Amino acid sequence: MFIKIIITLLIVIGASFYLRRGKSSISKTTQAVTEHSPHPIFNKMVMYGLITVCMLSTAAFWGWGRYDDNQIVTVQISSPIEAMSTQYQVRKKDIHARKITTIEGIEVRLSNQERVTISTSTSTSTSTDK
């Protein structure tokens, strides 16, 4: 903990010295680069365009995740002990390792012996629990 505080203080002190020093005189390479760079408005447009593309792709990724999580699938639970099978309508986001929650709000806990088959939903009829 003490080492982290020392490193943080050294970084703050180094940054303050760097900021106090200010800009040095413009070198010949810096002048050559600024002479050949495009107009500053073009740079701003590129940056704003890049920010817009990043925000739109993030929104699309988030929206697709929400859409996919709310899709309704059919979960078939087969029990080898009782030799029976039951189907439930479940949203994808409500499927967990040992528990599913149906669209009606029924929580079904799964055992180690039960076999779970997930398929896309084609009908709206649901079965009740065992």
C-alpha positions in Angstrom: 0.0 0.0 0.0 2.8 2.3 0.9 4.6 1.7 -2.4 1.4 2.5 -4.4 1.2 5.9 -2.6 4.8 6.6 -3.3 4.4 5.7 -7.0 1.2 7.9 -7.2 3.1 10.9 -5.7 6.0 10.4 -8.1 3.6 10.4 -11.0 1.9 13.6 -9.8 5.2 15.4 -9.2 6.5 14.3 -12.6 3.3 15.5 -14.3 3.4 18.8 -12.5 7.1 19.4 -13.7 6.1 18.4 -17.2 3.1 20.8 -17.3 5.1 23.7 -15.7 7.9 23.4 -18.3 5.4 24.2 -21.1 6.0 23.9 -24.8 9.5 24.2 -26.0 10.5 25.9 -29.2 9.1 24.4 -32.3 11.6 22.1 -34.0 12.1 21.7 -37.8 10.4 18.3 -37.8 7.3 19.6 -36.0 7.1 22.5 -38.5 7.4 20.0 -41.4 4.6 17.8 -40.0 2.3 20.8 -39.4 2.9 22.1 -42.9 1.8 18.8 -44.5 -1.1 18.0 -42.2 -4.6 18.6 -43.6 -6.9 21.4 -42.5 -7.9 21.4 -38.8 -11.6 21.3 -39.6 -10.9 18.0 -41.5 -9.2 16.6 -38.4 -12.2 17.5 -36.3 -14.6 15.9 -38.8 -12.6 12.7 -38.8 -12.6 12.6 -35.0 -16.3 13.4 -34.7 -17.0 10.8 -37.3 -14.9 8.2 -35.4 -16.7 9.0 -32.2 -20.1 8.7 -33.9 -19.2 5.4 -35.4 -18.0 4.1 -32.0 -21.2 5.3 -30.3 -23.5 3.8 -33.0 -21.7 0.5 -32.9 -21.9 0.4 -29.1 -25.6 1.2 -29.3 -26.2 -1.5 -32.0 -24.2 -4.1 -29.9 -26.2 -3.2 -26.8 -29.5 -3.3 -28.7 -28.8 -6.6 -30.3 -27.9 -8.1 -26.9 -31.2 -6.9 -25.4 -33.1 -8.2 -28.4 -31.4 -11.6 -28.3 -31.8 -12.0 -24.5 -35.6 -11.4 -24.7 -36.2 -14.0 -27.4 -38.5 -16.8 -26.3 -37.2 -20.3 -26.7 -38.7 -23.7 -25.8 -36.8 -25.6 -23.1 -37.5 -29.3 -22.9 -36.5 -31.0 -19.6 -36.2 -34.8 -19.8 -35.9 -36.8 -16.6 -34.5 -40.3 -16.9 -35.6 -41.2 -13.5 -39.3 -40.5 -14.0 -39.2 -41.2 -17.8 -41.1 -38.0 -18.6 -40.4 -34.8 -20.4 -41.8 -31.3 -19.9 -41.6 -28.2 -22.1 -41.5 -24.6 -21.0 -41.4 -21.2 -22.8 -38.4 -19.3 -21.5 -36.6 -16.1 -22.4 -32.9 -16.7 -23.1 -31.8 -14.3 -20.3 -33.7 -16.5 -17.8 -31.8 -19.7 -18.5 -29.1 -20.3 -15.8 -26.9 -23.3 -14.9 -29.3 -24.9 -12.4 -32.5 -22.8 -12.7 -34.8 -21.5 -15.4 -37.6 -19.0 -15.1 -40.6 -19.3 -17.4 -42.4 -16.4 -19.1 -45.2 -17.0 -16.5 -42.7 -16.4 -13.7 -42.4 -20.1 -12.6 -38.9 -20.9 -11.3 -37.8 -24.5 -12.2 -34.7 -25.9 -10.5 -32.8 -28.5 -12.4 -31.1 -31.5 -11.0 -27.9 -33.2 -12.2 -29.8 -36.1 -13.8 -32.2 -34.0 -16.0 -31.4 -33.4 -19.6 -32.2 -29.9 -21.0 -32.9 -29.3 -24.7 -33.2 -25.7 -25.9 -34.9 -25.0 -29.2 -36.4 -22.0 -30.9 -40.0 -21.3 -30.0 -42.6 -22.1 -32.6 -45.8 -22.5 -30.6 -47.2 -20.5 -27.7 -48.6 -23.4 -25.7 -46.8 -24.3 -22.5 -46.9 -27.2 -20.2 -47.3 -27.0 -16.4 -44.8 -28.4 -14.0 -44.6 -32.0 -13.1 
